[in-house]
């Protein structure tokens, strides 16, 4: 993922209602939810919900599909993984080059300060 894409994703998630919607869709799984279900769950007016979903879709964080007269949204897990990969790409590079994201879990035995 390029920095420009990461910034787009982070900007889309940097709003309380959009973050709530995105987390709901991640929880819903690949099947996703109909727009009406999303609106009822997050208690948002249709016009406002449409705006938030458009912002998430523009960032590539959600995918849509039409099923009859219903529109379903689901989390784009590939984009989510790409963003997480971008954020952890150089994880612990100064302490343990070549480590993976697993090493980012703080150790209770460590006495070092990472201030």
TAGI-V250720 format. One record per residue. SS is DSSP state (A for helix, B for strand, O for the rest). OMEGA is omega in whole degrees, 0 to 359 (* if undefined). Layout:
{{SS	OMEGA} {SS	OMEGA}}
This chain:
{{O	178} {O	181} {A	180} {A	179} {A	180} {A	178} {A	178} {A	178} {A	182} {A	178} {A	179} {A	181} {A	184} {O	176} {O	190} {A	183} {A	178} {A	177} {A	178} {A	179} {A	182} {A	179} {A	176} {A	180} {A	176} {A	179} {A	183} {A	180} {O	186} {O	179} {O	178} {O	182} {B	173} {B	182} {A	180} {A	178} {A	179} {A	181} {A	179} {A	182} {A	183} {A	177} {O	182} {O	178} {O	183} {A	182} {A	179} {A	179} {A	179} {A	178} {A	182} {A	179} {A	178} {A	179} {A	178} {A	179} {A	179} {A	179} {O	180} {O	183} {O	179} {B	176} {B	179} {B	172} {B	179} {B	176} {B	186} {O	179} {O	181} {B	175} {B	180} {B	175} {B	175} {B	178} {B	174} {O	186} {A	178} {A	178} {A	178} {A	179} {A	178} {A	178} {A	178} {A	177} {A	178} {A	183} {A	183} {A	185} {O	181} {O	182} {O	176} {O	185} {O	180} {O	183} {O	184} {O	181} {O	177} {O	179} {O	179} {O	180} {A	180} {A	183} {A	182} {A	178} {O	182} {O	178} {O	178} {O	181} {O	184} {O	177} {O	181} {O	176} {O	179} {O	183} {O	*}}
